[in-house]
């Protein structure tokens, strides 16, 4: 039995999510982004910054899923991918590529669709399997065996419906 039954609710949320704590954090983030923007103008080749941040984000996000790698392994994979093989570094590289693909798609097209989500997923998975078609996916702690969540979406149609509601809310905040 899962400790926490996650229930997908319709978007947008009915309650106010712009709490005092959230707004304080948003103001703090805004300040740091402004600082970063100013500092980035002093970097001769801003592509270094643009290419490094998704890689660092991918590394940290992957660690949540117990995919652990080092910066050294990531850079080796980036430079010598066809000669150097580390599955964790390769997966983080795929995730980083997916982040850039998603960002570039939104900038270029000005919209975000289910098909674009599938394109991004293909970057990560290295296949075009699409949305999960089988119900009952478990999110489980590998070390303790504790089930954190059981996803009960049992219909591909329902998944398309939920993502279709999610995408406009993403673009509203873009």
JORA-V837932 format. One record per residue. N is the residue number from 0. RES is the residue in one small letter. SS is DSSP state (a for helix, b for strand, c for the rest). PSI is psi as a letter, one per 30 degrees, with the letter a starting at -180 (NA if undefined). D_FIRST is the distance of its C-alpha to the first C-alpha in Angstrom with 1 decimal. Layout:
n: <N	N>
res: <RES	RES>
ss: <SS	SS>
psi: <PSI	PSI>
d_first: <D_FIRST	D_FIRST>
This chain:
n: <0	1	2	3	4	5	6	7	8	9	10	11	12	13	14	15	16	17	18	19	20	21	22	23	24	25	26	27	28	29	30	31	32	33	34	35	36	37	38	39	40	41	42	43	44	45	46	47	48	49	50	51	52	53	54	55	56	57	58	59	60	61	62	63	64	65	66	67	68	69	70	71	72	73	74	75	76	77	78	79	80	81	82	83	84	85	86	87	88	89	90	91	92	93	94	95	96	97	98	99	100	101	102	103	104	105	106	107	108	109	110	111	112	113	114	115	116	117	118	119	120	121	122	123	124	125	126	127	128	129	130	131	132	133	134	135	136	137	138	139	140	141	142	143	144	145	146	147	148	149	150	151	152	153	154	155	156	157	158	159	160	161	162	163	164	165	166	167	168	169	170	171	172	173>
res: <x	x	x	x	x	x	x	x	x	x	x	x	x	x	x	x	x	x	x	x	x	x	x	x	x	x	x	x	x	x	x	x	x	x	x	x	x	x	x	x	x	x	x	x	x	x	x	x	x	x	x	x	x	x	x	x	x	x	x	x	x	x	x	x	x	x	x	x	x	x	x	x	x	x	x	x	x	x	x	x	x	x	x	x	x	x	x	x	x	x	x	x	x	x	x	x	x	x	x	x	x	x	x	x	x	x	x	x	x	x	x	x	x	x	x	x	x	x	x	x	x	x	x	x	x	x	x	x	x	x	x	x	x	x	x	x	x	x	x	x	x	x	x	x	x	x	x	x	x	x	x	x	x	x	x	x	x	x	x	x	x	x	x	x	x	x	x	x	x	x	x	x	x	x>
ss: <c	c	c	c	c	c	c	c	c	c	c	c	c	c	c	c	c	c	c	a	a	a	a	a	a	a	a	a	a	a	a	a	a	a	a	a	a	a	a	a	c	c	c	c	c	c	a	a	a	a	a	a	a	a	a	a	a	a	a	a	a	a	a	a	c	c	c	c	c	c	a	a	a	a	a	a	a	a	a	a	c	c	c	c	c	c	a	a	a	a	a	a	a	a	a	a	a	a	a	a	a	a	a	a	a	a	a	a	a	c	c	c	c	a	a	a	a	a	a	a	a	a	a	a	a	c	c	c	c	c	c	c	c	c	c	c	b	b	b	b	c	c	c	c	c	c	b	b	b	b	b	c	c	c	c	a	a	a	a	a	a	a	a	a	a	a	a	a	a	a	a	a	c	c>
psi: <k	k	e	j	j	k	k	k	l	l	l	l	k	e	l	j	f	i	l	e	e	e	e	e	e	e	e	e	e	e	e	e	e	e	e	e	e	e	e	f	f	f	k	e	j	f	f	e	e	e	f	e	e	e	e	e	e	e	e	e	e	e	e	e	g	h	j	k	l	l	e	e	e	e	e	e	e	e	e	h	e	f	f	k	j	j	e	e	e	e	e	e	e	e	e	e	e	e	e	e	e	e	e	e	e	e	e	e	f	g	l	k	l	e	e	e	e	e	e	e	e	e	e	e	f	h	l	h	f	a	k	k	f	k	l	g	k	k	j	k	j	e	e	f	f	k	k	e	k	j	k	g	j	g	k	e	e	e	e	e	e	e	e	e	f	e	e	e	f	e	f	e	g	NA>
d_first: <0.0	3.8	6.5	8.7	9.0	12.3	14.9	18.1	21.1	24.6	27.1	29.1	27.1	28.5	28.6	31.0	29.4	32.7	32.3	34.8	32.6	32.0	35.7	36.7	34.6	36.1	39.6	38.9	37.7	40.8	43.1	41.6	41.9	45.5	46.2	44.7	46.8	49.9	49.4	48.5	52.0	53.5	51.8	54.3	51.7	48.8	47.1	46.1	44.0	42.6	41.7	40.2	37.9	35.6	35.5	34.5	31.8	30.5	30.5	28.6	26.0	25.5	24.9	21.6	20.5	21.9	25.1	27.7	31.4	34.6	37.2	39.7	37.5	37.0	40.8	41.6	39.3	40.9	44.4	44.2	41.2	43.0	44.2	41.3	37.8	34.8	31.6	29.9	33.1	33.5	30.1	30.9	34.3	32.7	30.6	33.8	35.7	33.1	33.5	37.3	37.1	35.1	37.5	40.6	39.5	39.0	42.3	44.2	43.0	42.1	39.0	35.5	34.2	31.3	33.6	34.2	30.5	30.5	33.6	31.9	28.8	31.4	32.8	29.6	28.5	32.1	31.7	31.6	28.3	27.6	24.5	21.5	22.0	18.8	15.7	12.1	12.9	10.3	11.5	10.9	13.0	15.4	16.6	13.7	11.1	8.6	6.8	8.7	8.7	8.5	12.1	13.0	16.7	18.0	21.6	24.0	26.1	23.5	23.1	26.9	27.0	24.7	26.5	29.8	29.0	28.0	31.1	33.8	32.1	32.3	35.9	36.8	36.0	37.8>
